[in-house]
């Protein structure tokens, strides 16, 4: 790989991937509109030769064509990732996830680029009946607009792979943790405790059971699959996650323990924190492991790393705390 484009490259996962690529000498074009991405995350990468920022939106074809020109791979990580508010903003998932993916594919076709890695989600499984859930599990009814929009993106990539000879890697993530993490349950709980260290509101009954993955393990998996499928036309789907799970209340105990706090815990009740919240997420990762990949950190270690980074990175959360976001809602968002 000599040149790559990373959409959403100023975001949590994207900026970590940019660092990994640029550190090995790969030229990288970063696409980001900074709606949720952070310029601080690119401070090191933009000092490296061959790394450039194309500031703009994935809904703008001209921005995308500029960024993907001459690339060997496009890592399409840009997305709206907040499951909870999908029903309040129904066009956001359609535009930022499905239409943006269509635009990326068209820019690639126009510029003669044929290899794409796509950040999909375990949310496409809805509430499955098989655990651990394999890639070929039957799809139940979609339970979130986010999951539905990502599944549509998967379909587009598979169609381009069939019709135009693309290589399409589709990664169905669990939620990702680690450095530069700025949305999701650990972030929400951390902000809530900064606002009021004496109490913590937890959506649902606290028994929701989820799998998570450390961000560097996530980028390892993406790059391992990209190397394996170089020039391998067709669509290839991989679950990414740890083989273990953690219950929300157990995660709360780790977070509060790291912060040295003993707040009163208030559960809102019910098996789900919001519409589209799956009470159990555990993906079968046999397929990605067959390529030689293994996660290095346990979920508990990933939670601890995340809390440590947040504690050292006030710029990442001070505005949310000042605006009372941590007090308003705590729960989970998608990768």
HUHU-V806767 format. One line per field, one symbol per residue. ss: DSSP state (A for helix, B for strand, O for the rest). burial: # if it has 24 or more other ideal C-beta (glycine too) atoms within 12 Angstrom, else .. A space follows every 50 residues. Layout:
# HUHU-V806767
ss = ???
burial = ???
This chain:
# HUHU-V806767
ss = OOBBBBBOOOOAAAAAAAAAAAAOOOBBBBBBOOOOOOAAAAOOAAAOOO BBBBBOOOOOAAAAAAAAOOOOBBBBOOOOOOOOOOOOOAAAAAAAAAAA AAAAAAAAAAAOOOBBBBBBBAAAAOOOOOOOBOOOOOOOOOOOAAAAAA AAAAAAAAAAAAAAOOBBBBBBBOBBBOOOOOOOAAAAAAAAAAAOOOBB BBOOOOOOBBOBBBAAAAAAAAAAAAAAOOOOOBBBBBBBOOOOOBBAAA AAAAAAAAAOOOOBBBBOOOOOOOOOOOOBOOBOOAAAAOOOOOOOOOAA AAAAAAAAAAAAOAAAOAAAAAOOAAAAOOOOOOO
burial = #.####################...#########.###..##..##.... ####.######.###.##..################.....######### #########.#.################...####...#..######### ########.##..#.##############################....# ####.#####################..#....################# ######.##.#.#.#......##############.###.#.#.#.#.## #######.##.....##..##...###.#######
